[in-house]
C-alpha cells in the first residue's frame, strides 16, 4: 500500500523514521526503518536514511509492504507449569522471556517453549501466537494462561474482554505512597514521541483507552513500597505507566523513570536487572466446566532476595519480608 505525505512547516526538524512512525501508528518504528533500508521510502523522489532531518514542504512516499508470514518453531525450553487440564494450562513465565515473537522473528519465547512440549495449542491467534490469550511484558514474571484448543481460546478471550478475569500482581515501587490503598483511573495510550513507551492521561482522547488499577500497600522497605495490585483492565504497560504517573515508578523500570540502582542512605543495592512486577494470581471461570479456577505463582527467588537485601540495608529484620508477603511466597 503506497501512501504520500507533505511535511508541514511545524513538523520540520524531525527525523524521517520518527515522522513516519507518528503518521502511521500501525507501523512500528522498527518496521519503518526496515522499509527505509529497503528503499521503499522516498523524500522528493530520493531514497534517504532514517536519520534524515525533514525541513518542511517535502513530499514523503512510503510503500508499506507487509512482512512475509512467519510461524513459530518448537524449542526444548523447560517451563514451570502451575496448572494444566485438557483445555488450558497456566505457566509461571520467568522475567526476560518474551511471550511470542514479533513480526521480525525471535527465538526463546514462551510460544517456542510451548510448542517444544509437543502439545496442541489453539489457533485463534496468528501463526506466531498459538495458544496465547493474553500477555505479560518481557521483564514481568508470573502466571499466564494458555489455551490448548479454539473452544477454550474463544471463551477465555471473551472473559478477558468482559473483565471477568481477576489479575493480581505484586510490585515494588519507589518512594512512600501517600495512603494505604488507592485507585488509579487514567487513560493509557502510546507515547507519540517514544513508541516503546505508553503515557497516562486524565481524558480519553486519540488512541488512549480507559484503564483502572487498584492497589494496597503491604509494607515499606528502604524508601520503597511493596504493593498488591489489581488490574481491572489490560492495557499495555498499565501498572508500570500508572505508578509512573504517580511519580512512584516500579523498581527496576528505567523506561518509566526508575533509578538504575536503588540506594538506602549510602548503601547502593545491586541492579535488579528486571522490573519488580510479578503476576501472582489469576482467577477465572473454567471455559468448559464453568467452575472457578484460581492459580498462584510464587514470588521468584530473585525478587524475594532483593527485598531481603533492601530490608537489611534499611536496618530491618529480613524476616519482615516474608511476613509482608504472606501467601505470595
N, C-alpha and C positions, 0 to 999 in steps of 0.2 A: 504494500500500500504506500503510495507516494503522497507526501504532504509538503506543503510550502508555507513559509512564514516570512514576514517582513519585520525586521528588528526595529522596534520602536526606539525613539530617542532616549526614553527613560530606562531602556534595557541595555544601553551602551555600557561597555566595561566588563560585561560578564564573559566568562569562558564559554566557548561553544557547547561543550558537553553539559555543563550545568544549565545553560539556557534551554537546551532541548529536553533535558530530564524534567525541567519545570513545566515546559509547554506540553509535554506528552507524558502525563503521570503514569500511564500503563507501562511505560518503558523504564526499566531501572537505568541508573547512570552507567552501570557496567555494560548493559546491552547497548546503550547509546555509544559508548566508547568502542564496542565491537563493530558497530555499523560505521563509525568514523574510520576505523582502521581498515575496513573493507572497501573504503572509498564510496560508500553508499550515502554519504552526506557531502553536500557541496555548498559553498558560500559564494554567491555570484558566479556560479559555474565552476568554481575551483575546489579541488579536494584540499582540505587543511587538517591540522591537528586538533585534537580535543581541547588543547590549551589555548587555541586561537582566541584572542580577545575581540569581541564584537564592537563596532564603532557606532552602529545605528544606521538604519536605512538599507542594510544588506538584505538580499533575498537568500533565505536558507532553504534548501531542498533536502529531504530525507526519504530514503527508500526503506521503510520499516519492515523488512522481511522477518518472518518468524524463524526461530531456530529449528534445526531438524529435530524430529521427535527422538526422545531418549527413553530408555527403560532402565530401571534399577536392576542390579545384578546381586545374587546371593553372596554373602561373605561369612566366614566362620567366626563371628564375633559373639562372645558369651553375653547373655542377658540375665538380669535379675528379675524373674517373673514373680509378681506378687499374687496374682490371681489368674486362673485360666479355666475355661469350660469350652463347650463345643461352639459357642458363638463369639466369644471375645477373650481377650487377655489384657491384664494391666501390668505394665512394665515399670520398673524403677529406673528411669533414664538417668545416666550419670551426667554431670556437667561436662561440657566440652564435646558432647555428641550432638550433631545436627539431626533433627527428626527425619528429614528427607532431603534429597539432592535438589539443588536449584536447576534451572534450565541449562546451566553451564556444565552440569555433571559434577558428581562428587562421590567419594567412597567413604566408608566408615560410618555411614548414617544408621539410624535406627531401622529404617526400611531395609538396608542391606543386611543387617543382623537378623531381622525377622524372616527375610527370605532364606537366610542361611540355616534357619531351623527346619526348612523343608515343609512348612505348614501352609495350608491355604489361607489366603487373605482376600478381603473384599476388593472388588474392582470399581467401587463407587467413585474413586478419585481418578487422577491421571496415572499413566504408567509409572511415574516417578513416586507416587504416593499410595500404593496399595495398602489397604487396611487403616490408613490414617484418618481419624475422625476430628482430632483437634491437635494443637501443637504446644510445645514448650520451647522457649528460647534456648539457643545453644548452651549458654552458660547458666541455665536454670536446671536444677535436678528435680527428680521426683516422679510421681505417678502420672502415667499417660495411658489412656485406654485405646485399644486397637481392635478393630472389627475383623472377624475371620470370614464373614460372608456378607453378601449385599443386604440380606434381611436385617442383620444386626446393624450394619453401617447406616442404613436409612433411618432406623429408629433412634440410634444413638445421636446421629447428626441432628435429627429433629429435636431431641431432648436438649442438646446444647443450644440450638437456636431458640427454643422456648424458655431457656434459662432454668431447666429442671435438673441440672447437674450442679451439685454443691461442690465448690472448689476451695479448699483451704490451704493456704501457704504459710510457711514460717519465713520471716525476713528479719534481717538486722539492718537498721537504718542509722545514719549518722545523726548525732545530736539527741536532745531530750524532747520528746513530743509533749505538747502543752497539756494534754488530757490523758486519761486512762484509756479512752476509746474514742472513736470518731468515724465519720463517714466522709468520703471524698467523692464528689459528683462533679466531674469536669469532663467535657468532651475531649476525645483523643483523635488526632489526625496526623498525617505525615508532615514533617517539617519541610517546607519548600526549599530551604537553603541547605539542609543536610539530610539527604534522603534516608540515611541509615538510622535517623532518629525520628521519634514521634514528638508531638507537642500537646500540651493540655491547655484548654481554654474554657471560659465560662459559658460561652454561647455555642450552639451547634451551627456551624457555617462551613460552606465549602464541602470538603471531604471529611470533616471532623464528625465523629459519631458519639452519642451519649455513652458514658461509662460510669460505673459505680463501684467503689471499693470501700468495704468496711474493715476497720482494724481495731485490735485490742492489744494494749501493751502488756507484755508478760513480765519483763524485768529490764533493768538498765545495768550496763556494764561499761565502765571506762568511757563515758561520754557517748555511748551508743545505746539504742533501744531495741530490744527483741520484741517483735510483734507477731501476732496471729492475724492473718489477712484472709478476708473472704472476698472473692471476686464474683460480682453479680453479673458482669458482662465479660466478654472475652476479647477485648481489643489488643492489638499488638503492643507489647511492652507496657500493658496497662498499669500493673503495680509499680513498675520502675518509674514511669513518667509521672504517675500520680504522687508518689512520695518525693520525687524531684521537684514537683511543683510546690510542695510544702517546704522546700529547702531542707529536706531530710532524705537525701538520696540513699538508695540501697548500698550498703558497704560493698566495695569492690567494683561498683558500676561506674567506671570512669567515663563512659559515654554520656552519662547524665550528671556528671559533676562530682562524683565521689572521689575522695583522695586515693591516690595510687597506693598509699601506705598509711594506715591509721596510727595515731600516736596517743599515748596516755602519759601526759606530762612530758618528760624527756625520753620516755621509752617508745621506740619505734617498733611496731609489730611487723612480722614478716608479711610480704604481699600475699593476699588471699589467692590471687590468680583466677578468680571467678566471681560471679555475683553471689551475695549471700541471700539467695532466694530459692526456696525448696517447696515443691508441690507435695504437701504432706498427707493430704487426704482427698479422696474422690468419693462422692456418694451419689448414686443414681438408681433408677429403676431398671431392672434387667430387661432387655429388649424382648425376650421371649416369655419368660416366666412371670414378668411383672413384679417380681419380688425385689425388695430393697437390697442393694449391694453397697457396702462400704469397704473401701480398701485404703490402708495406711501405708505410707512409705517412710521408714525410719530416717531420721536426720543423718546425713552422711557423716562419716567419721571426721573428715577434714573440717566440717563446719562446727561440730562439737568441740574438736580440739582448738579451733580458733577462738571460740567463746571462752574456753578454759584459760587460754593464754591472755585474753582480754581481761578476764576476771582477776587473774594473778597480777597483771600489770597494774590493775586498779586497787590492789590490796584486798581483794575479796577472796573468799574461800571458793576454789573451783567446784566444790560440791553444790554451790548455789546454782550453777549452770544446770545440772541435772534436775534440781528441784524446780527450776523455772520451766524446763522443757516438758517435764512430766510424761504424758502419754506420747509425746512426739519423738521419744528416743527409740 
